[in-house]
Each structure stands twice: as C-alpha cells, then as structure tokens.
Amino acid sequence: MKDASPATPSQTIYLKDYTPPSHLVDSVELVFKLHPTQTRVISKIAFRPNPDAADPTFYLHGEQLKLIRASIDGQDANAKVTDLGLTAQAPDAPFLWEAEVEISPATNTALEGLYMSNGMYCTQCEAEGFRKITYYPDRPDVMAVFTVKIEGEEPVKLSNGNDLGDGTWHDPHPKPAYLFALVAGDLVNLHDTFTTRSGRKVDLNIYVRDGDLHKTPFGMDALKRSMTWDEEVYGREYDLDLFNIVAVDDFNMGAMENKGLNIFNSAAVLASPDTATDGNFHRIETIIAHEYFHNWTGNRITCRDWFQLCLKEGLTVFRDQQFSGDTRGHAVERISDVLQLRARQFREDNGPLAHPVRPESFVEINNFYTATVYEKGAEVIGMLKTLIGDADYYEGCDLYFTRHDGQACTIEDWLKCFEDVTGRDLAQFKLWYSQAGTPRVKVDESFHDGTYTLTFIQSTPPTPGQDTKDPKVIPIAVGLLNEAGEEIHATKVCEVTDEVHKFRFTGLEAKPVPSINRNFSAPIILERDQSNAERAFLLAHDTDPFNKWEAGRALARDVMVRMVTEDATPDQAYLDALVAVARDDTLEPGFKAMCFSGPSNDDIQQALVDGGVTPDPTRIFLTGQTLNLAISQTMQDLLPRIYAEMQVDGPYSPRSEDADRRFWGNAALAMLSRLDGGAQAAAQYASADNMTQQLAALGCLLRAEVGEAQNAAFYAQWKDDRLVIDKWFSMQVSHAKLAAAPAKAAELTAHPDFTMANPNRFRAVFGALAGNSAGFHEPGGSGYALLADWLIKLDAKNPQIAARMSTAFETWPRYDADRQGMMREALTRIQAAPGLSPDLSEMVNRILAA
C-alpha cells in the first residue's frame, strides 16, 4: 500500500504496493482545548526512523486542519502543507515532533474525526478519521502509547485507557490512531464491576445523556456476559482497569471498538422493554459482544494495512456468532446468520460490487466495510474451524494471540499459526481470501451394489477483475437418511479440493436421501436436481436443524417461482408440510417461526434470474400476497391455539425462550390478520405492554390497511423518543403498498422530525424504501429518482452514509430494459453531480461498470 503523499483524494491504492512506514512512533501526548468551532489540539509525538522503510520521506496525514505551529526538536519544522497532509525535513535519528492545530467539531457533518452530537464531543477515527484531528501517520501499522489531556467545561471527559484524573488518560497498550477515542459532554453513567478470572477488578461504565439511564442495564449485563464468555471459550482476559461505553445519537456505524472506550450508536446500546423489540435486544447483545471481543481480535492484534480488514472483522464476527449461538441457541442463530449472508453478501458477490474477502485495491477504504469482509470473512473462519477441528482451532488461536500480541498483522500471519499447529498447507484454503464470488457446487449422485457416490463439481462465476477462478478447499458436511427418515450415516465433512471430487459411502442397503452442506458448512450455492417430495421429506425428517429449515425454504422458493412464471396455484404439498411443522411439538417456537418466514423478494428474484427469467418486483410482491393468504387459510384452524399458547405471562424478559415464543405467536398473528381484517392485532395493540408486541400488532394493522388510528396514536405516544420514532418512520415506508412507497418516503422527508444529519433517521426512511422491493422498483422510476436526489444532497454532508446507501442500485442489471434505463439514468445523474465525494463516486462508478 502506498501510504506516502497521495496525489489526489481519489487515488487507487493497491495491496501489492504496500511499503512499511517511513517512521515509527514511540509515544503520543495530546492536549485538547475543546471549543465547538475552534478546538485546539496540541501534539507531542516521539518519532524514530524505520530501518525497514523503503522511502525515508517524513509525511504526516492531515485533512481539514488549520496548522498553528509545528516544530522538530524545538525548531520550526518548515512543513510543506497540502489539503491531504504535510512533509518536513526530519533528522536521521529519533526526534520530537510538536504541533498545534485548530479544528471545528460543530461543523463536521461527515461524523469522522472529532465532531459534535447534540452538544457532546465525540470521535470516530476508523478508518482514516484521526487525520482530521491532528497531523499523524494515520495508518494501522503505526502503533504507539497515547497520553491524552482534555480541557473544557464539560463535566465528563473520557479517552482511551486508564483514568489518571483531571481529564488525563493513559493507554499503556500501543495502538494505531484509528483506535483513538475522545468523548466529552454532560453525561450520566451506569457503573458496575467485573472481576477477571485472575482476580483483577475492572470498573465498567455505560455513559448516556440524561433521560436514557433506564435503558442501560441490559447493555451492562451483555457486556459482563461477553467478558465471561471470552475468558471461558478463548481464554482472553480484559487488560485495563476500566472499560467504558458511550451512547452517541449521530454515528455512522453501529459501534466502534476503541481501546477501553467503545463508542456506540445509541440504537446499538439503549434498550428498555417499552421502547425496544426482541430483535433490538438481540442486536444490542451481539454488537456489545462484537466490540468487546475486538479487544483481542482487533486491538491487541490489529491490521497491518486496511486490506487486512477481514483479519479483525471476519474473526470477530465469527466470535460474536459463536457467543450468540451459545447464548440463544445454535439452530435459530445459524439460520439467522445465513439469512443475512444470503441477503447481503451473496447479492454483493453476484453483482458489480463483488470483491475478495481481502480486496486487492480501493479508492476509499470506507467503501469496503462490506458484507463480504464481515459476514463472508466470518464464514471463512468457520470453514477453517470445520476443516481442522475444534482442538486445533483453539490451539491455533492461542498461538496467534501469543505470537502476535501488540503487532499489526496480515492474513498470512493468521494462517501460519494454524499451519504450524496442524502441519497442513493452507495455501489453497487462502484462495477464499483472494477470489471473489460465491462458489457454485453441482451435485451428481449414483447408487450401485451398496455404494452411494456423491460427485461435487465446483465453479465460481467471473467477477469484476477476476474472470477465472481456481478450485478452492470447500468443506461440505453430509449426512445420509433412509426412507424411514432414520439417519444411517452420521455427518461427515467431505473436503472438496478439486474441480470434480467424488466421495463414496459403502455398505448401504438402499439408496439414501442425502442431507448436504449441513449447518451451512460452506458459503456456496448448491445445485442439485431435487424433487419437492424429497424437500418435504427432509423438512419432516432431517436431523440437522439448518438443512431441515433449508428444505422448507427451497420448497417455498420453488412454489413461488412456479406461481410467478406459470400462474400456478399454491402447492398443496408445501401447505401440508407447513401444517406438519406447526403441529410438531418437538420443534422450538423460534424454529417454527423461521420456517414460516418464507423466502425474501431478493431470493425469488435471484432464482428467476438463474432460471433465465427477468424478475418483476410488482408481480413477485402480489404473488407473495397470494401465497401468504393461502398459508393463512390452510392454518386457520390452528392459529387461535398457537397464538394463545405463545402468549408469555409475567413481566417482559428479552431471554431467548420468551423472545422465541413471541416470534412464533406474532407469526400466527400475522396469519390471523389476513383472515380477520386485523381484529386480533387491534386487541394486541391495545393491550401490549412491550414494544415487541405493540410494533408487531401495528405492522399487522398497516398491512391490513386498517391501522390509521393506531399509527397516529403510536406517533403521539413516542414522538419524544428518537429511537422509537426511527421505527415509526421505517414502518411508514416499508408497509406502503406498491407504487405508494416513494411518495410516502418523499412525504416523510418534509416531516418536522426528519433530518438527514442523523444517519439513523436517514436510514429509517431510505433504507426502508430500498428494502420495499415493489415500492422502490415501481415501474415509473420515482423510487430511483427520489433516492438519487437525496444521495446527492447527503453526499455534501456525509459521504460515508451516501456511499453505503447507493448499494440499493447494485442489482440494476437484473431488471427489464425500462427499469435498467431509469436506474442507469439515476446513477449517471449522481455521477455527474458537482463536487461528488470519492466515497460516492467510487461506488457509483463500480455499480455502473456492470
């Protein structure tokens, strides 16, 4: 990576060009004199030349800074300043750099660097925000010990590490600048303690603005459970005297793992039964665990360069998925993880934004905080664990933590630990990091003289910049069932390494029914001729929970596709299979609800594209309505009993047992609402004592188009709670019918509570529009034009969010010529907008390249 002075902000950076930094840093001392528009940042940085550097030029990144003074060893540095940084003549020996700069947090609308949120100072430095605070080698392979003093009127002043008093903080662990954090404001806190397994007491705090303290106990409980789990499963103990979390309203991400001072989007930490749903509680638990787990996988060991982002993110997502499985049940958690992977990452892999888990180049690193880096990165870790086994996996992790503590590392460093533990050559496995695209595995089968043979044929379609792909190592877990539904061959991991690879199972009395890719052991698309009768059989008998659910989903997808393409009626065998699931008392309520959730619009669209059919989002939506009504009518005799049995007595608890009962009960409510016109939903809305039940009922009423009174009452009740009103904004658009969705979104942008300055509110409206497939893709193109208008407006203030929201257009090549033309026109209009940021420009260019 070329991290010397770039010529322009839009320069392409390549992994192959990485060079070590010219100088290393031993210590950093910072003084912040806070002021909304004239904050002074005084730095004292101990530099030394890097003997491994190829280029000795002393260059510091810096953007949107007003340089007041700069010196080297007390002498004027004579720095040459540009919009992107500065250079100076540095000695060939260790030296002290001192500088003073002025910045304006109050006008920093991009929410990168030091900015203000509702009167509170806060930072976001990942990936390259520290260069907007002071001049520094802002790259992850420069690590240093930081001491920070904060001066200002704010009663609470926080930074990384341990509190030395009087607004002074010291972090004894070397860290890159992207992990720097500062918060100052009028805050209150929930305090608790945690005792590590070695007996050391750690003070824990969650800081929030006044009025939110009652929403913090669940977050604190999740933090303590995460700390315990990391000690028990990975042997990782916390290493500071203090761990602080701060809730911030205006935040581009979900949360940030800054060492000792995690900064969270308020939506990712604040929860109470009356304002947060079961889904919110689960998300909060997951994100708190994720950011805490980063203490070792991301902070103590970080990335050498941003191409290695998956090293910390993929591994930490895998760890938080493990935690959630242990906490809430592995079957439903695995299904949820795969649903997210397929909805976001498979779509990414199959379009113009496809890129490897470890990209080869980028223009704007913020554009690579993607599902491929995170979710597919986690799947790669899971495959590694499957291939080498649990014992070797944890031994390899221990070696990684020991060998690389305090270092900035690469994927090669990570894999070498497992090669050393197992003696395996992981060179072919590493292709998962360098090749983009979702592998497709075709399955052929034969049975002769008691031997059953499975033949796997793997291929990966071309992706941008990669026309041909080599065979990967693919672990495919397989089990075999007999015609009575009994398992006759326990799960075996078939390690596919060749383009064509055969596996034989001997000693069988009859041809078995295979259960392939159990627990979704590899992130692949399986291509196999399978009858609906076999799918129904697996739905009824498979002992692997994931494949049991997968069979039902495949059955539903086939039914929907035939209804769309052939005007077929809902398949009775599928409806009967759902009734059997509902009647099966051995199944968990959450699993049943998952089986009834049905395939997404994107699933159906991709299935149609794979079959050579151009998808019509409007037709798909209407077909889904028809199928849902048929399911409800088939289930009508069971629904009242299911709904009644799933009601939870006693005070609200977010524990998984209660949440799963509400999940299944509300699925039954949705079906009832299609039959009773919303009568039961209105009763639930009136009696609901928690947000899960209230919001589920409101959703049913809006879908039935009878919820105007409750919708108005909901807004009136919660108009002063910003996180609940985000939900209200989202529901107005997501439940708008067909072509009405863009008009509703446009109407909401004129609402007095709408602001594009807050990322959560902007996502609530336009994320819901993009997610309402039939509405966004309405034939007149109003959805495309509206989103383009607002992305151009937002880009001038917050390029990062504008770029991320532009992915709504990434599937444009799959639609009919009229829709393609209108989406291309919208994208071209964005592309031509004056002053377009590198963030949004890169994304639009990549999307249009399709």
BALUM-500620 format. One record per residue (C-alpha): x, y, z. Coordinates in steps of 0.05 Angstrom, whole numbers, padded with zeros to 5 digits, always signed. Layout:
# residues N
XYZ ...
# end
This chain:
# residues 850
+00000+00000+00000 +00028+00068-00020 +00018+00110+00042 +00064+00167+00024 +00034+00232+00000 -00022+00215-00048 -00030+00260-00108 -00106+00264-00104 -00161+00242-00055 -00186+00192-00107 -00121+00155-00119 -00127+00080-00124 -00088+00043-00070 -00062-00028-00083 -00044-00084-00035 +00016-00103-00078 +00046-00034-00067 +00048-00038+00009 +00112-00007+00038 +00129+00000+00112 +00121+00068+00144 +00179+00117+00140 +00178+00130+00215 +00153+00094+00276 +00123+00126+00338 +00142+00110+00410 +00094+00156+00446 +00039+00207+00434 +00018+00263+00481 -00044+00302+00462 -00077+00362+00494 -00148+00381+00472 -00173+00451+00487 -00246+00440+00469 -00288+00492+00433 -00346+00479+00385 -00313+00515+00326 -00242+00528+00349 -00217+00466+00385 -00141+00468+00393 -00103+00402+00390 -00031+00404+00415 +00011+00343+00400 +00079+00318+00423 +00100+00256+00385 +00164+00217+00393 +00186+00192+00324 +00243+00149+00302 +00264+00129+00231 +00240+00060+00210 +00301+00018+00188 +00255-00024+00144 +00227+00035+00105 +00240+00040+00031 +00224+00114+00029 +00251+00158+00086 +00206+00218+00069 +00173+00245+00133 +00100+00251+00114 +00040+00262+00161 -00033+00256+00141 -00077+00315+00156 -00144+00340+00129 -00187+00400+00146 -00135+00424+00196 -00112+00495+00209 -00037+00490+00226 -00018+00540+00280 +00054+00517+00291 +00099+00456+00281 +00169+00441+00305 +00221+00385+00304 +00264+00382+00367 +00242+00453+00384 +00259+00483+00316 +00209+00507+00264 +00192+00446+00221 +00184+00488+00157 +00129+00440+00138 +00100+00438+00068 +00025+00433+00076 -00027+00407+00026 -00101+00390+00033 -00082+00318+00049 -00021+00325+00095 +00048+00354+00104 +00121+00338+00093 +00181+00363+00131 +00256+00350+00134 +00267+00302+00192 +00334+00280+00223 +00362+00210+00215 +00353+00198+00289 +00296+00197+00340 +00263+00266+00347 +00204+00301+00380 +00150+00329+00335 +00107+00384+00365 +00047+00416+00332 -00015+00456+00346 -00076+00454+00301 -00146+00483+00302 -00208+00444+00282 -00284+00456+00282 -00323+00398+00312 -00390+00433+00307 -00387+00439+00231 -00360+00368+00220 -00423+00337+00188 -00385+00277+00160 -00382+00248+00231 -00308+00229+00222 -00253+00255+00267 -00276+00299+00325 -00348+00323+00317 -00408+00343+00359 -00473+00305+00371 -00527+00342+00409 -00475+00384+00447 -00429+00325+00461 -00358+00319+00433 -00343+00251+00405 -00296+00218+00355 -00297+00166+00300 -00228+00151+00274 -00235+00085+00237 -00213+00081+00183 -00179+00148+00169 -00211+00198+00215 -00152+00214+00261 -00121+00255+00205 -00179+00304+00215 -00157+00314+00288 -00082+00327+00281 -00024+00312+00234 -00002+00240+00242 +00019+00177+00203 -00054+00154+00201 -00044+00081+00182 -00057+00019+00224 +00015-00007+00224 +00040+00054+00264 +00025+00037+00337 +00042+00079+00398 +00026+00091+00472 -00022+00150+00480 -00030+00200+00537 -00087+00250+00530 -00109+00311+00569 -00177+00342+00556 -00191+00413+00576 -00261+00444+00573 -00326+00459+00611 -00356+00390+00600 -00367+00352+00665 -00348+00284+00635 -00284+00277+00595 -00264+00208+00570 -00209+00178+00528 -00174+00111+00519 -00141+00071+00574 -00138+00086+00648 -00163+00150+00682 -00106+00189+00714 -00153+00244+00739 -00164+00317+00719 -00184+00299+00648 -00119+00260+00635 -00119+00190+00606 -00063+00140+00593 -00068+00078+00550 -00008+00033+00564 -00022-00012+00504 +00007+00012+00437 -00049+00024+00387 -00058+00053+00317 -00091+00121+00311 -00156+00092+00285 -00169+00065+00356 -00162+00134+00388 -00226+00159+00422 -00249+00221+00459 -00317+00238+00488 -00336+00300+00529 -00404+00324+00550 -00458+00327+00602 -00468+00253+00613 -00493+00205+00666 -00469+00134+00675 -00488+00065+00699 -00430+00036+00738 -00414-00037+00753 -00353-00080+00762 -00325-00145+00734 -00274-00190+00767 -00230-00226+00717 -00211-00299+00726 -00143-00277+00753 -00179-00237+00807 -00169-00166+00779 -00227-00117+00788 -00248-00077+00727 -00294-00016+00731 -00349-00015+00678 -00389+00045+00656 -00442+00060+00604 -00448+00135+00593 -00511+00165+00564 -00546+00231+00562 -00595+00248+00617 -00661+00211+00609 -00631+00148+00579 -00601+00116+00641 -00660+00067+00649 -00642+00038+00580 -00572+00015+00601 -00579-00046+00647 -00586-00096+00591 -00524-00070+00556 -00485-00076+00621 -00509-00147+00631 -00490-00164+00559 -00421-00134+00569 -00407-00176+00632 -00432-00240+00598 -00386-00225+00538 -00326-00216+00584 -00341-00282+00618 -00351-00319+00552 -00286-00294+00523 -00248-00319+00584 -00282-00387+00583 -00281-00401+00508 -00219-00365+00482 -00180-00354+00547 -00178-00279+00535 -00179-00234+00597 -00190-00159+00597 -00127-00119+00606 -00144-00049+00633 -00172-00023+00699 -00231+00008+00663 -00280-00006+00607 -00326+00050+00583 -00383+00051+00533 -00414+00116+00509 -00480+00122+00471 -00480+00174+00414 -00540+00194+00373 -00504+00214+00310 -00459+00157+00289 -00445+00127+00221 -00433+00056+00245 -00464+00010+00296 -00407+00017+00345 -00331+00025+00349 -00282-00017+00389 -00234+00039+00411 -00188+00011+00465 -00223+00018+00533 -00274+00069+00506 -00325+00037+00460 -00368+00089+00425 -00437+00063+00405 -00493+00087+00362 -00549+00098+00412 -00592+00047+00374 -00539-00006+00388 -00537+00000+00464 -00601+00032+00492 -00659-00014+00506 -00719-00020+00552 -00779-00066+00545 -00826-00009+00526 -00780+00020+00472 -00740-00038+00444 -00762-00102+00408 -00735-00171+00418 -00696-00160+00354 -00666-00096+00383 -00645-00133+00447 -00612-00188+00406 -00576-00137+00362 -00551-00099+00422 -00525-00162+00455 -00489-00182+00391 -00457-00114+00379 -00434-00105+00451 -00402-00174+00447 -00371-00159+00379 -00339-00094+00402 -00314-00124+00467 -00284-00185+00431 -00245-00136+00387 -00203-00121+00449 -00160-00181+00428 -00181-00191+00356 -00170-00121+00330 -00138-00081+00386 -00084-00122+00419 -00071-00151+00350 -00091-00104+00293 -00085-00099+00217 -00020-00083+00182 -00060-00046+00128 -00133-00037+00111 -00131-00093+00060 -00127-00139+00121 -00193-00112+00149 -00223-00182+00147 -00169-00204+00195 -00202-00168+00252 -00274-00162+00227 -00285-00232+00199 -00254-00265+00260 -00293-00221+00309 -00359-00232+00273 -00347-00307+00278 -00333-00299+00352 -00397-00259+00364 -00436-00311+00324 -00408-00365+00369 -00428-00324+00430 -00498-00313+00404 -00505-00387+00389 -00483-00407+00459 -00529-00354+00489 -00592-00361+00446 -00588-00429+00413 -00546-00451+00354 -00600-00473+00306 -00640-00409+00301 -00577-00367+00306 -00544-00404+00248 -00606-00395+00205 -00607-00321+00221 -00534-00313+00204 -00543-00348+00137 -00605-00307+00120 -00563-00245+00130 -00506-00273+00090 -00550-00291+00031 -00589-00226+00033 -00528-00181+00034 -00464-00218+00016 -00489-00266-00038 -00522-00207-00071 -00457-00169-00067 -00418-00228-00094 -00465-00234-00153 -00462-00161-00176 -00417-00103-00195 -00393-00093-00123 -00363-00163-00117 -00294-00164-00086 -00250-00213-00049 -00253-00221+00026 -00185-00187+00024 -00191-00135-00032 -00133-00121-00079 -00146-00046-00086 -00190+00010-00062 -00202+00084-00073 -00240+00098-00008 -00230+00048+00048 -00297+00064+00080 -00330+00031+00019 -00300-00037+00039 -00336-00044+00105 -00379-00094+00069 -00417-00158+00079 -00360-00194+00043 -00308-00171+00092 -00352-00183+00153 -00401-00239+00140 -00362-00278+00088 -00299-00265+00128 -00334-00299+00187 -00354-00358+00143 -00281-00368+00123 -00262-00373+00197 -00318-00423+00207 -00294-00466+00150 -00223-00465+00178 -00250-00490+00245 -00291-00544+00209 -00231-00568+00169 -00180-00573+00226 -00227-00589+00284 -00242-00552+00349 -00179-00572+00387 -00131-00548+00333 -00172-00486+00320 -00166-00462+00393 -00093-00482+00397 -00080-00442+00334 -00117-00382+00364 -00075-00387+00427 -00012-00387+00385 -00037-00327+00346 -00050-00287+00409 +00017-00305+00439 +00059-00296+00377 +00029-00231+00352 +00006-00194+00414 +00020-00119+00404 +00031-00127+00329 -00002-00104+00264 -00012-00168+00224 -00035-00199+00158 -00078-00258+00136 -00013-00295+00124 +00007-00286+00197 -00060-00313+00219 -00059-00375+00174 +00014-00390+00191 -00007-00403+00263 -00054-00458+00241 -00004-00487+00192 +00046-00492+00250 -00005-00525+00296 -00033-00575+00245 +00024-00586+00196 -00025-00571+00140 -00011-00529+00079 -00066-00476+00076 -00044-00444+00010 -00105-00470-00027 -00151-00451+00030 -00124-00379+00026 -00159-00373-00042 -00222-00357-00001 -00188-00291+00016 -00165-00273-00054 -00221-00297-00100 -00287-00260-00104 -00354-00293-00119 -00397-00347-00089 -00376-00417-00110 -00429-00459-00143 -00425-00533-00129 -00463-00580-00174 -00481-00648-00143 -00488-00713-00181 -00504-00779-00146 -00506-00853-00161 -00521-00917-00123 -00495-00986-00143 -00484-01050-00103 -00490-01017-00035 -00444-00958-00053 -00471-00888-00056 -00427-00838-00094 -00432-00763-00089 -00396-00723-00142 -00383-00650-00128 -00366-00603-00186 -00345-00534-00164 -00340-00469-00203 -00341-00395-00187 -00371-00346-00238 -00329-00288-00263 -00330-00224-00221 -00303-00154-00236 -00228-00161-00248 -00228-00237-00239 -00251-00276-00300 -00224-00344-00280 -00221-00378-00212 -00181-00436-00185 -00215-00492-00145 -00220-00477-00071 -00220-00522-00009 -00294-00530+00007 -00316-00568+00070 -00384-00598+00054 -00417-00633+00113 -00460-00692+00091 -00507-00739+00128 -00550-00796+00100 -00621-00816+00117 -00660-00878+00098 -00731-00880+00071 -00759-00883+00141 -00725-00818+00159 -00672-00850+00203 -00601-00826+00200 -00557-00882+00172 -00493-00844+00164 -00472-00791+00214 -00447-00724+00189 -00382-00729+00150 -00343-00669+00125 -00326-00680+00052 -00265-00638+00037 -00274-00617-00036 -00207-00595-00065 -00213-00609-00139 -00258-00583-00193 -00290-00652-00194 -00287-00691-00129 -00321-00758-00113 -00339-00786-00045 -00364-00857-00033 -00407-00886+00023 -00407-00961+00026 -00446-01017+00059 -00515-00987+00047 -00578-01029+00037 -00614-00979-00007 -00603-00912-00039 -00604-00860+00016 -00631-00790+00019 -00572-00742+00027 -00571-00681+00072 -00516-00638+00040 -00479-00578+00068 -00505-00588+00137 -00504-00528+00183 -00485-00489+00121 -00414-00514+00128 -00391-00474+00067 -00418-00409+00037 -00436-00439-00030 -00495-00444-00077 -00513-00518-00082 -00540-00540-00149 -00576-00607-00147 -00637-00636-00180 -00683-00646-00121 -00757-00662-00122 -00806-00626-00078 -00824-00693-00048 -00751-00701-00024 -00752-00630+00003 -00816-00645+00041 -00784-00709+00067 -00722-00671+00093 -00766-00618+00123 -00801-00673+00162 -00742-00718+00180 -00674-00685+00173 -00636-00687+00239 -00595-00626+00220 -00636-00564+00240 -00607-00520+00187 -00620-00568+00130 -00689-00583+00157 -00704-00509+00151 -00667-00504+00085 -00710-00558+00054 -00773-00519+00072 -00744-00455+00044 -00725-00489-00021 -00795-00517-00025 -00825-00448-00014 -00779-00417-00066 -00799-00469-00118 -00872-00457-00104 -00864-00382-00111 -00824-00387-00175 -00876-00431-00207 -00932-00385-00185 -00895-00326-00216 -00875-00359-00281 -00932-00408-00293 -00991-00376-00256 -00992-00439-00214 -01035-00445-00152 -01002-00453-00084 -00974-00524-00079 -01016-00565-00030 -00956-00609-00011 -00920-00546+00013 -00980-00522+00052 -00988-00591+00084 -00914-00591+00103 -00922-00525+00139 -00981-00553+00177 -00938-00611+00198 -00884-00564+00223 -00936-00524+00262 -00963-00588+00294 -00894-00616+00313 -00886-00603+00387 -00814-00626+00386 -00794-00564+00347 -00775-00499+00382 -00822-00440+00371 -00767-00397+00341 -00751-00452+00291 -00824-00457+00271 -00828-00382+00260 -00766-00386+00216 -00799-00440+00174 -00859-00395+00163 -00819-00333+00145 -00813-00354+00072 -00761-00333+00021 -00746-00260+00011 -00762-00220-00051 -00688-00220-00067 -00686-00296-00062 -00742-00302-00112 -00712-00250-00158 -00645-00287-00159 -00679-00354-00171 -00715-00324-00230 -00651-00294-00258 -00616-00362-00250 -00674-00392-00290 -00668-00342-00346 -00729-00301-00326 -00728-00225-00316 -00758-00211-00248 -00817-00164-00240 -00817-00138-00167 -00890-00119-00171 -00912-00188-00194 -00868-00221-00142 -00899-00179-00087 -00970-00196-00109 -00953-00269-00115 -00926-00268-00045 -00991-00238-00020 -01029-00295-00054 -00985-00348-00023 -00988-00317+00046 -01064-00316+00043 -01065-00389+00023 -01019-00407+00081 -01063-00369+00129 -01126-00403+00104 -01093-00471+00109 -01072-00456+00180 -01136-00423+00203 -01159-00479+00249 -01091-00480+00285 -01078-00405+00290 -01121-00387+00350 -01090-00443+00392 -01019-00425+00370 -01030-00352+00385 -01059-00366+00454 -01005-00416+00473 -00948-00369+00454 -00970-00312+00499 -00918-00300+00553 -00942-00289+00624 -00907-00244+00673 -00862-00185+00663 -00824-00176+00598 -00756-00211+00591 -00712-00209+00530 -00687-00280+00543 -00689-00325+00482 -00743-00372+00508 -00793-00315+00515 -00770-00280+00451 -00779-00344+00410 -00850-00352+00438 -00866-00281+00418 -00834-00293+00349 -00879-00352+00335 -00940-00320+00367 -00932-00258+00324 -00923-00301+00262 -00991-00331+00279 -01018-00261+00290 -00996-00240+00220 -01033-00300+00191 -01095-00286+00232 -01095-00214+00209 -01102-00236+00137 -01166-00272+00157 -01199-00228+00209 -01182-00160+00180 -01136-00142+00238 -01185-00153+00296 -01136-00194+00337 -01079-00146+00320 -01121-00087+00345 -01133-00124+00410 -01059-00139+00418 -01041-00067+00403 -01089-00042+00457 -01062-00090+00510 -00988-00092+00492 -00941-00077+00550 -00877-00081+00509 -00851-00055+00443 -00845-00124+00411 -00919-00136+00417 -00940-00065+00402 -00898-00059+00339 -00917-00128+00314 -00991-00111+00321 -00982-00043+00287 -00947-00077+00229 -01005-00126+00220 -01054-00068+00221 -01015-00028+00170 -01011-00088+00124 -01086-00097+00131 -01095-00023+00115 -01137-00012+00178 -01085+00017+00225 -01092+00093+00215 -01116+00106+00286 -01063+00063+00318 -01009+00092+00273 -01027+00163+00295 -01031+00141+00368 -00963+00107+00363 -00930+00171+00339 -00965+00213+00392 -00943+00164+00446 -00869+00161+00425 -00856+00227+00390 -00804+00246+00443 -00765+00181+00438 -00717+00187+00378 -00703+00112+00372 -00776+00092+00372 -00792+00146+00322 -00739+00116+00277 -00781+00053+00278 -00843+00093+00261 -00810+00127+00202 -00786+00060+00176 -00854+00027+00182 -00889+00082+00143 -00846+00065+00082 -00837-00010+00090 -00913-00021+00095 -00932+00027+00039 -00965-00010-00017 -00930-00017-00084 -00922+00049-00120 -00941+00089-00058 -00875+00076-00023 -00833+00130-00059 -00888+00181-00048 -00892+00163+00026 -00816+00169+00032 -00818+00237-00002 -00874+00259+00044 -00834+00238+00106 -00774+00280+00085 -00818+00341+00097 -00837+00316+00166 -00812+00361+00222 -00777+00302+00255 -00737+00283+00193 -00665+00303+00187 -00612+00276+00141 -00559+00298+00191 -00575+00238+00234 -00555+00172+00199 -00607+00131+00236 -00664+00175+00213 -00639+00177+00141 -00632+00101+00140 -00701+00094+00172 -00733+00127+00111 -00688+00109+00053 -00665+00041+00079 -00738+00023+00084 -00751+00048+00014 -00694+00006-00015 -00720-00054+00025 -00790-00046-00002 -00774-00080-00067 -00840-00070-00102 -00842+00003-00080 -00770+00021-00097 -00776-00012-00165 -00845+00016-00182 -00850+00019-00258 -00849+00095-00263 -00780+00100-00232 -00799+00150-00177 -00762+00109-00125 -00697+00113-00164 -00704+00188-00176 -00721+00203-00103 -00662+00164-00076 -00614+00195-00126 -00638+00265-00106 -00625+00251-00032 -00558+00216-00042 -00533+00278-00079 -00557+00322-00021 -00528+00276+00032 -00461+00268-00002 -00444+00341+00011 -00452+00329+00086 -00439+00255+00100 -00404+00219+00042 -00397+00154+00080 -00471+00143+00090 -00487+00166+00019 -00439+00115-00009 -00467+00059+00032 -00539+00075+00014 -00521+00075-00060 -00517-00001-00058 -00593+00000-00067 -00577+00006-00142 -00527-00052-00145 -00576-00102-00176 -00597-00057-00233 -00574-00104-00289 -00623-00159-00269 -00687-00120-00287 -00724-00104-00351 -00698-00053-00401 -00744+00004-00376 -00722-00004-00303 -00650-00012-00324 -00653+00053-00364 -00684+00092-00306 -00634+00065-00255 -00576+00080-00303 -00603+00150-00311 -00607+00160-00235 -00536+00134-00226 -00509+00177-00283 -00541+00238-00251 -00507+00222-00185 -00441+00211-00222 -00446+00280-00255 -00464+00318-00191 -00415+00375-00177 -00365+00362-00121 -00382+00288-00114 -00341+00255-00058 -00291+00200-00073 -00335+00155-00029 -00398+00160-00071 -00361+00168-00137 -00324+00102-00128 -00388+00065-00111 -00428+00094-00169 -00371+00080-00218 -00366+00008-00195 -00442-00002-00200 -00446+00028-00269 -00388-00015-00293 -00436-00073-00295 
# end
